[in-house]
Amino acid sequence: MHTKTALIFDQKADWYARELGGLCQNYQFVAASTHEEAVSRAADADILVGLAPYIKPGLIAAMPKLEWVQALTTGVDNLLAMDALPKEVVVTNCNGFHGPQMSELTLLLMLSLARDFPTMLKNQKSASWQRWPQPLLAGKTACLVGLGAIAETLAKRCLAMDMRVTGVSNGRTELEGFDRIYKRSDIESAASDADFLIVIVPYSEETHNIVNAETFSVMKPSAFLINISRGGCVDEKALVDALDAGRIAGAGMDVFATEPLPKDSPLWHHPKIIVTPHIGGMADIYHQQALPLVAENLNSYARSGVDGLTGKFDR
């Protein structure tokens, strides 16, 4: 294999280039931390490494030799839908290491919703001393909709909090630590038993609005919804209707049908919703988590081309 040029477009591009240079042979690494820098250095690059949401058509258009895009994210929806990206260009993602950060955000949302932490923050601003009984996670049921690697990690955290764990999946029928696993067609039964319904399933035509008005209608009035997957997995209008009607107690939303969440969205100011800005997969050590996977793919590509790549999408 002749030497390939890999353009790394990321805020930590210099770090990636230095580390990958020591782990991968047969590559020349070029670093760019801004879109403008990336475009100016793109012409000779065969490979692009970067966070998928920040890769724009203008950068792709500046890369006539592009063979492969290695996304540093799990989600690559924008790349798969990008007309400027030639069909012959291979797209791969990074997955399998997001469990810790996704789980910690879920625990944060569960605790904040159950204990009404937003009211505590408001009371602090007004110097208001108000006390109320604090609900425990112990003994509650967390139902995980989607049973991939993230769910496996999250389940362990929930069990450590003495919670009962159930799941919804069409692909797995049993999993260590899970009290029961339901088929997707039986999601209403799973939801009716849950104190926290946690959506982790990948978005697809089959999972579009998998949580909807019917789901909310069978949930406990004391139950909470948490969505850390993709916005399209939850019917947001049905969610607001359910909250307004008191059919469920609250929701923690990290992902939305439209992102960034529009300023006029009712979700921003709903008193029963905690909004976080799609940060579930983020971590202060993300670059360290992603590096081994990127290095493995680069070395596999050098040995056996496209066939050796993991995380590859059909286009």
C-alpha positions as CSV (number, residue, x, y, z in Angstrom):
1,M,0.0,0.0,0.0
2,H,1.4,3.4,-1.0
3,T,1.3,6.1,1.6
4,K,-2.1,7.5,2.1
5,T,-2.9,11.0,3.4
6,A,-5.4,11.3,6.3
7,L,-6.8,14.7,7.1
8,I,-7.9,14.9,10.7
9,F,-10.5,17.6,11.4
10,D,-11.1,18.1,15.1
11,Q,-10.3,20.5,17.9
12,K,-7.7,17.9,19.1
13,A,-6.4,17.2,15.5
14,D,-2.8,17.8,16.5
15,W,-3.1,15.2,19.3
16,Y,-4.7,12.7,17.0
17,A,-2.1,13.2,14.3
18,R,0.8,12.8,16.8
19,E,-0.7,9.7,18.4
20,L,-1.8,8.0,15.2
21,G,1.6,8.7,13.7
22,G,3.1,6.4,16.3
23,L,0.4,3.7,15.9
24,C,-0.2,3.6,12.2
25,Q,2.3,3.1,9.4
26,N,1.9,4.0,5.7
27,Y,0.0,7.2,6.5
28,Q,0.8,10.9,6.4
29,F,-1.4,12.8,8.9
30,V,-2.5,16.3,8.3
31,A,-4.2,18.2,11.2
32,A,-6.9,20.9,11.0
33,S,-8.8,22.4,13.9
34,T,-11.2,24.6,11.9
35,H,-13.3,24.2,8.8
36,E,-11.3,26.8,6.9
37,E,-8.0,25.0,7.8
38,A,-9.5,21.7,6.8
39,V,-10.7,23.0,3.4
40,S,-7.3,24.5,2.7
41,R,-5.5,21.2,3.4
42,A,-8.0,18.9,1.9
43,A,-7.0,18.5,-1.8
44,D,-4.5,15.7,-1.4
45,A,-6.2,13.8,1.4
46,D,-7.5,10.2,0.7
47,I,-9.1,9.8,4.2
48,L,-11.1,12.2,6.4
49,V,-11.3,11.7,10.2
50,G,-13.7,14.0,12.1
51,L,-16.9,14.5,14.1
52,A,-19.7,13.7,11.6
53,P,-21.9,16.7,12.4
54,Y,-19.1,19.2,11.7
55,I,-18.3,17.7,8.3
56,K,-20.0,19.9,5.7
57,P,-20.5,19.6,2.0
58,G,-17.9,22.3,1.3
59,L,-15.2,20.2,2.9
60,I,-16.2,17.1,1.0
61,A,-16.2,19.0,-2.3
62,A,-12.6,20.1,-1.6
63,M,-11.5,16.4,-1.4
64,P,-11.4,15.0,-5.0
65,K,-9.2,12.0,-3.8
66,L,-11.5,11.1,-0.9
67,E,-11.9,7.3,-0.4
68,W,-13.0,6.9,3.2
69,V,-14.6,9.0,6.0
70,Q,-13.9,7.8,9.5
71,A,-16.4,9.6,11.7
72,L,-15.4,10.1,15.3
73,T,-19.1,9.8,16.3
74,T,-21.6,7.0,16.4
75,G,-24.2,9.0,14.4
76,V,-23.4,9.6,10.8
77,D,-26.9,10.6,9.6
78,N,-25.8,13.8,8.0
79,L,-23.1,12.0,6.0
80,L,-25.4,9.3,4.7
81,A,-27.8,11.9,3.5
82,M,-25.2,14.2,2.0
83,D,-25.5,14.6,-1.7
84,A,-22.0,16.0,-2.0
85,L,-20.5,12.7,-0.7
86,P,-19.8,10.4,-3.6
87,K,-21.5,7.0,-3.3
88,E,-18.1,5.2,-3.6
89,V,-16.7,6.9,-0.5
90,V,-16.8,4.5,2.5
91,V,-18.3,5.8,5.7
92,T,-17.4,4.2,9.1
93,N,-18.3,5.4,12.6
94,C,-16.9,5.0,16.2
95,N,-19.0,2.9,18.6
96,G,-18.7,0.6,21.5
97,F,-17.1,3.0,24.0
98,H,-19.9,5.5,24.8
99,G,-21.4,3.4,27.6
100,P,-19.8,5.3,30.5
101,Q,-20.8,8.8,29.5
102,M,-24.2,7.8,28.3
103,S,-24.8,6.0,31.6
104,E,-23.7,8.8,33.8
105,L,-25.9,11.3,32.0
106,T,-28.8,8.9,32.4
107,L,-28.1,8.6,36.2
108,L,-27.9,12.4,36.4
109,L,-31.3,12.7,34.7
110,M,-32.9,10.0,36.8
111,L,-31.7,11.5,40.1
112,S,-32.6,15.1,39.0
113,L,-36.1,14.2,37.9
114,A,-36.9,12.0,40.8
115,R,-35.6,14.5,43.4
116,D,-36.9,17.6,41.5
117,F,-33.4,19.1,41.4
118,P,-34.5,22.0,39.1
119,T,-36.7,23.3,42.0
120,M,-33.7,23.1,44.4
121,L,-31.7,25.3,42.0
122,K,-34.5,27.8,41.7
123,N,-34.9,27.8,45.5
124,Q,-31.2,28.5,45.9
125,K,-31.5,31.6,43.6
126,S,-34.3,32.9,45.8
127,A,-32.7,31.8,49.1
128,S,-35.8,29.7,49.8
129,W,-35.4,26.9,52.3
130,Q,-37.8,24.1,51.3
131,R,-37.5,20.5,52.2
132,W,-39.4,17.4,50.9
133,P,-39.0,13.6,51.0
134,Q,-36.3,12.5,48.6
135,P,-37.2,9.5,46.4
136,L,-34.6,6.7,46.0
137,L,-33.6,4.9,42.8
138,A,-33.3,1.8,44.9
139,G,-36.2,-0.5,44.2
140,K,-37.3,1.3,41.1
141,T,-37.6,-0.3,37.7
142,A,-35.5,1.0,34.8
143,C,-36.7,-0.2,31.4
144,L,-34.0,0.2,28.7
145,V,-35.5,0.4,25.2
146,G,-32.6,-0.9,23.0
147,L,-30.1,-3.5,24.3
148,G,-26.7,-2.6,22.7
149,A,-23.4,-2.0,24.3
150,I,-24.6,1.2,26.0
151,A,-27.5,-0.6,27.6
152,E,-25.1,-3.3,29.0
153,T,-23.1,-0.6,30.7
154,L,-26.1,1.3,32.0
155,A,-27.7,-1.8,33.4
156,K,-24.6,-2.4,35.6
157,R,-24.9,1.1,36.9
158,C,-28.6,0.7,37.6
159,L,-28.0,-2.6,39.4
160,A,-25.3,-0.9,41.5
161,M,-28.1,1.5,42.6
162,D,-30.2,-1.5,43.6
163,M,-32.6,-0.9,40.8
164,R,-34.6,-3.6,38.9
165,V,-33.7,-3.6,35.2
166,T,-35.9,-4.7,32.2
167,G,-35.4,-4.2,28.5
168,V,-37.1,-4.0,25.1
169,S,-35.4,-5.6,22.1
170,N,-36.1,-7.6,19.0
171,G,-32.5,-8.9,18.9
172,R,-31.9,-10.2,22.4
173,T,-34.1,-12.4,24.5
174,E,-31.9,-12.7,27.6
175,L,-29.0,-10.7,29.1
176,E,-27.2,-10.8,32.4
177,G,-28.7,-8.6,35.0
178,F,-32.1,-8.1,33.2
179,D,-35.2,-9.2,35.1
180,R,-37.2,-9.5,31.8
181,I,-36.8,-8.6,28.1
182,Y,-39.8,-7.7,26.0
183,K,-40.2,-7.6,22.2
184,R,-40.7,-4.2,20.6
185,S,-44.3,-5.2,19.8
186,D,-44.8,-5.5,23.6
187,I,-43.3,-2.1,24.5
188,E,-46.6,-1.0,26.2
189,S,-46.3,-3.9,28.7
190,A,-42.7,-2.9,29.4
191,A,-43.6,0.8,29.8
192,S,-46.5,0.0,32.1
193,D,-44.0,-1.7,34.5
194,A,-41.3,1.0,34.4
195,D,-40.5,3.8,36.8
196,F,-38.0,5.1,34.2
197,L,-38.4,4.4,30.5
198,I,-35.0,5.0,29.0
199,V,-34.7,5.2,25.2
200,I,-31.3,4.0,23.8
201,V,-32.4,2.3,20.6
202,P,-30.8,3.4,17.3
203,Y,-33.0,5.5,15.1
204,S,-34.5,3.9,12.0
205,E,-37.8,3.6,10.1
206,E,-38.7,0.8,12.5
207,T,-38.0,2.9,15.7
208,H,-39.5,6.2,14.5
209,N,-41.7,7.3,17.3
210,I,-41.3,4.0,19.0
211,V,-42.4,5.9,22.2
212,N,-45.7,7.6,21.4
213,A,-49.1,8.5,22.7
214,E,-50.0,4.8,23.3
215,T,-46.8,4.3,25.3
216,F,-47.5,7.3,27.5
217,S,-51.1,6.2,28.0
218,V,-50.0,3.0,29.9
219,M,-47.1,4.5,31.9
220,K,-47.5,5.1,35.6
221,P,-48.4,8.7,36.5
222,S,-45.2,8.7,38.7
223,A,-43.0,7.4,35.8
224,F,-40.3,9.4,33.9
225,L,-39.1,9.2,30.3
226,I,-35.5,9.7,29.4
227,N,-34.3,9.9,25.7
228,I,-30.6,9.7,25.0
229,S,-30.8,8.0,21.6
230,R,-32.2,10.1,18.8
231,G,-35.0,12.6,18.7
232,G,-37.1,10.7,16.2
233,C,-37.5,7.8,18.5
234,V,-40.0,9.8,20.7
235,D,-43.1,11.6,19.6
236,E,-42.4,15.0,21.1
237,K,-45.9,16.3,20.8
238,A,-47.3,13.2,22.4
239,L,-44.8,13.7,25.2
240,V,-45.9,17.3,25.9
241,D,-49.5,16.2,25.8
242,A,-48.8,13.4,28.3
243,L,-47.0,15.7,30.7
244,D,-49.7,18.4,30.5
245,A,-52.3,15.8,31.2
246,G,-50.4,14.4,34.1
247,R,-50.1,10.9,32.5
248,I,-46.4,10.8,33.3
249,A,-44.3,12.8,35.9
250,G,-41.5,14.2,33.8
251,A,-38.9,13.7,31.1
252,G,-35.2,14.1,30.6
253,M,-34.4,14.9,26.9
254,D,-30.9,15.0,25.5
255,V,-31.9,14.5,21.8
256,F,-34.6,16.1,19.7
257,A,-36.3,15.7,16.3
258,T,-34.7,19.1,15.3
259,E,-31.3,20.1,16.5
260,P,-30.2,22.5,17.8
261,L,-33.6,22.6,19.6
262,P,-35.4,25.7,18.2
263,K,-35.7,28.6,20.6
264,D,-39.5,28.5,20.2
265,S,-39.8,24.8,21.1
266,P,-42.2,24.3,24.1
267,L,-39.7,21.7,25.4
268,W,-37.3,24.4,26.5
269,H,-39.6,25.9,29.2
270,H,-41.8,23.0,30.1
271,P,-41.8,22.7,33.9
272,K,-41.6,18.9,33.8
273,I,-38.8,18.5,31.3
274,I,-35.0,18.7,31.8
275,V,-33.3,19.6,28.5
276,T,-29.7,18.8,27.8
277,P,-28.0,19.8,24.5
278,H,-27.2,16.3,23.0
279,I,-24.2,15.8,25.3
280,G,-24.8,12.1,26.2
281,G,-21.9,10.8,24.1
282,M,-19.5,13.5,25.1
283,A,-16.6,13.1,27.5
284,D,-13.5,14.9,28.6
285,I,-11.5,11.8,27.5
286,Y,-13.4,11.2,24.3
287,H,-10.3,11.5,22.2
288,Q,-8.6,8.8,24.3
289,Q,-11.6,6.6,24.0
290,A,-11.8,7.0,20.2
291,L,-8.1,6.6,19.4
292,P,-7.8,2.8,19.6
293,L,-10.8,2.2,17.3
294,V,-9.5,4.8,14.7
295,A,-6.0,3.3,14.8
296,E,-7.4,-0.2,14.4
297,N,-9.4,0.8,11.4
298,L,-6.5,2.6,9.8
299,N,-4.2,-0.4,10.2
300,S,-6.9,-2.7,8.9
301,Y,-7.4,-0.5,5.9
302,A,-3.6,-0.6,5.2
303,R,-3.7,-4.4,5.4
304,S,-6.9,-5.3,3.6
305,G,-8.6,-2.2,2.3
306,V,-12.3,-1.6,2.8
307,D,-13.0,-5.2,3.7
308,G,-11.1,-4.8,7.0
309,L,-13.0,-1.8,8.3
310,T,-15.4,-2.0,11.3
311,G,-18.4,0.3,11.8
312,K,-19.0,0.4,8.0
313,F,-22.3,1.6,6.5
314,D,-24.1,0.5,3.4
315,R,-24.7,3.4,1.1
